[in-house]
């Protein structure tokens, strides 16, 4: 069985310092490909360094501005994003999106997130790139921004935690749903119900390494464990989960 970790922050210091061991451990359990997003201009070079690794490492990268950093973004950062994407024709745009979890956010802060997200969707559409979307309590606004900007390139809504209804809205817009380490929490009932409701062609696997685990550093080697739980939830075998999610990842990674 082969797997792809469609969202892992391998450029994060917690993983980068031990990257050869982490990649070797992942490959031993069948994780052969890795999609590595950036979160802000300050880490684009670290992600770019991973893009320069030999192709046999299976690393694909994305450059973008995470919604947490929207407030400090200037026009020159969008120009910088377009420039780095031009240097890496295979790169996606990400991690971008909206995060409305914090109820103390002002309307102005939320509007700024939408502006930064929309600009990046426009850049991705112009350059014909897929996107990696961060979505927390913002599915309706994400769908609205995708429609308003005319974005049609698709991608992944990562670390999904929403309802089946929200997932179906997003899959109809061309996105795969990132199913990840939240499954390792037996109390996360909503995502289990959502996973049951998805079609085989609607989801991919991810870890969001090094995050999501409370007592240890998450790594891509945890993908088979996520796949096992996904198989149990969907009443199938791990081999079938590997087959359908690799097919879905292949479809996204095709140029």
C-alpha positions as CSV (number, residue, x, y, z in Angstrom):
1,X,0.0,0.0,0.0
2,X,1.1,3.5,-0.8
3,X,-0.1,6.7,0.8
4,X,0.2,10.5,0.4
5,X,0.3,12.9,3.4
6,X,-1.5,15.8,1.7
7,X,-0.7,18.2,4.5
8,X,2.5,18.2,6.5
9,X,4.6,21.1,7.6
10,X,8.0,19.5,7.0
11,X,9.6,22.9,7.0
12,X,8.6,23.5,10.6
13,X,11.6,23.5,12.9
14,X,10.1,20.5,14.9
15,X,10.4,18.3,11.8
16,X,13.1,20.0,9.7
17,X,15.9,19.3,12.1
18,X,15.3,15.5,11.9
19,X,13.8,15.4,8.4
20,X,15.9,12.4,6.9
21,X,14.7,10.2,9.8
22,X,11.1,11.4,9.5
23,X,11.0,10.7,5.8
24,X,12.6,7.3,6.2
25,X,10.1,6.3,8.9
26,X,7.2,7.4,6.7
27,X,8.4,5.4,3.7
28,X,8.8,2.3,5.8
29,X,5.0,2.4,6.4
30,X,4.1,3.3,2.8
31,X,3.9,7.1,2.9
32,X,5.7,8.0,-0.3
33,X,4.5,11.5,-1.1
34,X,4.2,14.7,0.9
35,X,2.5,18.0,0.2
36,X,4.2,20.7,2.3
37,X,2.4,24.1,2.7
38,X,3.8,27.4,3.8
39,X,2.0,29.8,6.1
40,X,3.5,33.3,5.6
41,X,6.2,35.0,3.6
42,X,8.8,34.4,6.4
43,X,8.7,30.6,5.8
44,X,8.5,30.6,2.0
45,X,12.3,30.1,1.7
46,X,12.3,27.1,4.1
47,X,9.5,25.5,2.0
48,X,11.4,26.4,-1.2
49,X,14.4,24.6,0.1
50,X,12.4,21.4,0.4
51,X,11.2,21.9,-3.2
52,X,14.8,21.7,-4.3
53,X,15.3,18.2,-2.8
54,X,15.6,15.3,-5.3
55,X,12.3,14.1,-6.8
56,X,12.6,10.7,-5.2
57,X,11.8,12.3,-1.9
58,X,8.2,12.8,-3.1
59,X,7.8,16.4,-1.8
60,X,5.4,18.8,-3.4
61,X,5.1,22.3,-2.0
62,X,2.7,25.2,-1.7
63,X,3.3,28.9,-0.9
64,X,0.7,31.1,0.7
65,X,-0.5,33.2,3.6
66,X,-2.4,31.6,6.4
67,X,-5.4,33.5,7.8
68,X,-3.7,33.9,11.2
69,X,-1.2,36.3,9.5
70,X,-3.7,38.3,7.4
71,X,-3.4,41.5,9.5
72,X,0.3,42.1,8.7
73,X,0.0,41.5,4.9
74,X,0.9,44.3,2.5
75,X,0.5,44.6,-1.3
76,X,4.1,43.7,-1.8
77,X,3.5,40.3,-0.2
78,X,1.0,39.4,-2.9
79,X,3.6,40.3,-5.5
80,X,6.1,38.2,-3.7
81,X,3.7,35.3,-3.7
82,X,3.2,35.5,-7.4
83,X,7.0,35.7,-7.9
84,X,7.8,32.6,-5.8
85,X,5.0,30.7,-7.6
86,X,6.5,31.7,-10.9
87,X,9.8,30.2,-9.8
88,X,8.2,26.9,-8.9
89,X,5.7,25.9,-11.6
90,X,4.6,22.8,-9.8
91,X,3.8,24.5,-6.5
92,X,0.2,25.0,-5.2
93,X,-1.1,28.0,-3.3
94,X,-1.4,27.4,0.4
95,X,-2.0,27.3,3.2
96,X,-4.7,30.0,2.7
97,X,-8.3,30.3,3.9
98,X,-10.4,31.6,6.8
99,X,-10.4,31.0,10.5
100,X,-13.4,32.4,12.4
101,X,-13.0,30.2,15.5
102,X,-12.1,33.2,17.7
103,X,-15.4,34.9,18.7
104,X,-13.5,38.0,19.8
105,X,-12.5,38.8,16.2
106,X,-13.8,42.1,15.0
107,X,-15.8,42.4,11.7
108,X,-12.8,44.3,10.3
109,X,-10.5,41.4,11.1
110,X,-12.8,38.9,9.4
111,X,-13.1,41.1,6.4
112,X,-9.4,41.4,6.2
113,X,-9.1,37.6,6.2
114,X,-11.6,37.4,3.3
115,X,-9.7,40.0,1.4
116,X,-6.3,38.2,1.8
117,X,-8.0,34.9,1.0
118,X,-9.7,36.2,-2.1
119,X,-6.5,37.8,-3.5
120,X,-4.7,34.5,-3.2
121,X,-7.6,32.7,-4.9
122,X,-7.2,35.2,-7.8
123,X,-3.5,34.6,-8.0
124,X,-4.1,30.8,-8.0
125,X,-6.7,31.1,-10.7
126,X,-4.4,33.3,-12.9
127,X,-1.5,30.9,-12.5
128,X,-3.7,27.8,-12.8
129,X,-2.7,26.4,-9.4
130,X,-4.6,24.3,-6.9
131,X,-5.0,25.6,-3.4
132,X,-4.8,24.2,0.2
133,X,-7.5,25.8,2.3
134,X,-7.7,26.3,6.1
135,X,-11.3,26.3,7.2
136,X,-12.4,26.8,10.7
137,X,-16.0,27.9,11.4
138,X,-16.0,29.6,7.9
139,X,-17.3,27.1,5.3
140,X,-20.0,29.4,4.0
141,X,-17.7,32.3,3.6
142,X,-15.1,30.2,1.9
143,X,-17.6,28.9,-0.6
144,X,-18.8,32.5,-1.2
145,X,-15.2,33.7,-1.8
146,X,-14.5,30.8,-4.2
147,X,-17.7,31.7,-6.2
148,X,-17.1,35.4,-6.1
149,X,-13.5,35.2,-7.4
150,X,-14.4,32.6,-10.0
151,X,-11.8,30.2,-8.7
152,X,-12.2,26.8,-10.5
153,X,-8.8,25.0,-10.0
154,X,-9.8,23.0,-7.0
155,X,-7.6,21.6,-4.2
156,X,-8.0,20.5,-0.7
157,X,-9.9,21.8,2.3
158,X,-7.5,20.5,4.9
159,X,-8.1,19.2,8.5
160,X,-11.8,19.2,7.9
161,X,-13.9,19.3,11.0
162,X,-17.3,20.5,9.7
163,X,-20.6,18.8,8.8
164,X,-21.4,16.5,5.9
165,X,-23.6,19.3,4.5
166,X,-20.6,21.8,4.5
167,X,-18.4,19.1,3.0
168,X,-20.8,18.5,0.1
169,X,-20.9,22.3,-0.7
170,X,-17.1,22.3,-1.0
171,X,-16.8,19.1,-3.0
172,X,-19.3,20.5,-5.5
173,X,-16.9,23.4,-5.9
174,X,-14.1,21.0,-6.9
175,X,-12.4,20.4,-3.6
176,X,-11.3,17.2,-1.8
177,X,-11.8,17.0,1.9
178,X,-8.7,16.5,4.0
179,X,-9.3,13.8,6.6
180,X,-6.6,13.7,9.2
181,X,-5.4,13.4,12.7
182,X,-8.8,14.5,14.2
183,X,-9.8,10.9,13.6
184,X,-7.3,9.8,16.3
185,X,-9.6,11.5,18.8
186,X,-12.5,9.1,19.6
187,X,-14.6,11.9,20.8
188,X,-14.6,13.7,17.4
189,X,-18.0,12.5,16.3
190,X,-18.8,15.0,13.7
191,X,-15.9,14.3,11.4
192,X,-16.7,10.6,11.7
193,X,-20.2,11.2,10.6
194,X,-18.9,13.4,7.8
195,X,-16.5,10.8,6.6
196,X,-19.2,8.2,6.4
197,X,-21.2,10.5,4.1
198,X,-18.5,11.3,1.7
199,X,-18.1,9.6,-1.7
200,X,-15.0,7.6,-2.5
201,X,-13.8,10.4,-4.8
202,X,-14.2,13.2,-2.2
203,X,-11.4,12.8,0.4
204,X,-7.7,12.5,0.9
205,X,-5.5,11.8,3.9
206,X,-3.2,14.1,5.9
207,X,-1.6,14.5,9.3
208,X,-1.0,18.3,9.7
209,X,2.4,17.3,11.1
210,X,3.9,18.3,13.5
211,X,0.6,19.5,15.0
212,X,-2.7,18.0,16.2
213,X,-1.4,15.5,18.8
214,X,-1.3,16.7,22.4
215,X,1.5,14.6,23.9
216,X,3.8,14.0,20.9
217,X,5.1,15.5,17.7
218,X,2.9,14.3,14.8
219,X,4.7,12.9,11.7
220,X,3.6,11.6,8.3
221,X,4.2,8.0,9.6
222,X,0.8,8.3,11.3
223,X,-1.0,8.2,8.0
224,X,-1.6,4.4,8.0
225,X,-3.2,4.7,11.5
226,X,-5.5,7.4,10.2
227,X,-6.3,5.2,7.2
228,X,-7.1,2.3,9.5
229,X,-9.6,4.3,11.5
230,X,-11.1,5.7,8.2
231,X,-11.6,2.1,7.0
232,X,-13.4,1.1,10.2
233,X,-15.7,4.1,9.9
234,X,-16.5,3.4,6.3
235,X,-16.9,-0.3,6.8
236,X,-14.1,-1.3,4.4
237,X,-10.4,-2.3,4.5
238,X,-7.3,-0.2,4.8
239,X,-6.2,-1.4,1.3
240,X,-9.4,0.2,-0.2
241,X,-8.8,3.4,1.7
242,X,-5.2,3.6,0.3
243,X,-6.5,2.9,-3.2
244,X,-9.2,5.5,-3.3
245,X,-7.2,8.2,-1.5
246,X,-4.2,7.7,-3.7
247,X,-6.4,7.9,-6.8
248,X,-7.8,11.2,-5.5
249,X,-4.3,12.5,-4.7
250,X,-3.2,11.5,-8.2
251,X,-6.0,13.5,-9.7
252,X,-5.0,16.6,-7.8
253,X,-1.3,16.3,-8.5
254,X,-1.8,15.9,-12.3
255,X,-0.9,19.1,-14.1
